Amino acid sequence: MCWVRDDASEDAFDVRCQFVLDDFVRMRLYRKQATEFQWLADNASVPNVQRRYRVIARHYSELADREGQADKTRMARRLEQLRLKRQEAAAQADSVARRFVIVCTASRVPRI
């Protein structure tokens, strides 16, 4: 999401935020369209037209649901990438700390 930053540049960060916002706007638009077509179906007097509007409303609802699922999948994947980066950074920091301790203790060993 937008508040998650890694070593990306400002422009890349802004683009990523824009994509997230676009996804939410698209989901909201699909939900709104579904609601509108459902309202049209409820108010149509011809049964054939009612069925068509309901099919279109279901279509928009399905699009919104799938967009939401895709967003959750993308976020889970991104969180996993960030978790792995944190683990790598922690392992690297631990390795540097161990080398530092070894160097410090080696320099204290009395020479014969």
N, C-alpha and C positions, 0 to 999 in steps of 0.2 A: 504494500500500500504506500501511500505518499510519504508517511512519516519514516519509513524504513529506508535508510541510506547506506550505501556501501561506498566503494572508491570511485563511483561514477562521477562524471562532470555535472555541472549545474544543468546544462542543456539536456543531457540524457535523463536526469532526474525529473525535470519538468515534463519531458515527453512521456515518461512512465506514469507520472501523475495524471496527465491528460488522458492516457489510455484507460486508467482506472475510472476516472470520472465519466468518460464516454461509455464505459460498460454499465455504470449505474444509470446514466441517463437513458440508455437503450432499454434496460430492463424496465424502468419506470414508464417509458413510452409504450412498450409492449403491454404492460398492465393496463395503462390508460386506454389503449386501443381495444383490448379485450373487454373492458368495462363498457366502453361506448357501443361496441357491437352487441354485447349482451342486452344493453338498454334498447337498442334498435330492434333486436329480436323480440323482446318483451312487448314492444309497442307496435310491431308490425301486425297488420290484419290478415295478411295472406300466409297460410301455413308454409308454403314453399319458401317464401322470403324469410320467415322465422327460422326455418331449418338452415338456410344458407348463412344467415347472420350468426347463428349459434356455432356453426362449423368454423366460421372466421374467428369468432371469439375464442373458441377452444384452440385454434391455431396460434393466436397471439398469446394465450396463456401458456401454451407449450413452449413457445419461443422464450418467454420470460423465465420459465422454469429452467430451461436448458442453459440460458445465459447465466442464471444464478449458479447452476451446477458447475459450469465452466469456470466461473469466477472463483468458486471455492477450490476447484482443482488447481487453478493457477496460483492461488494464494498458498495452498498447502505445499506445492512444489517450491515456491519461492522461500517459504519458511524453512523448508528442509535444506535448501541451498545455504541459507544464512546460518542455520545450525551447524552445518558441516564447516563453513568458513570459521565460525567461532571455535569449533573443536580444533581445526588446523592451527589457528592463531594461538590457542592455549597450549597446544603441543609444542609449537615453535618457541613460545615464551618459556615453557618449562625446560626445553632443551637448552636455550640460551642461559637460563638460570643455573642449570646443572654444570654447564661448561664454565660459568663464572665461578661457581663454588670450587670446582676442580682446580682451576687456575689459581684461585686465592689460597687454597690449602696447599697446593704444590709449591707456591712461592714461600710458604712458611716452613717448609721442611729444611731442617738444618743441613748444611753441606759438610761433607766429611773430607 
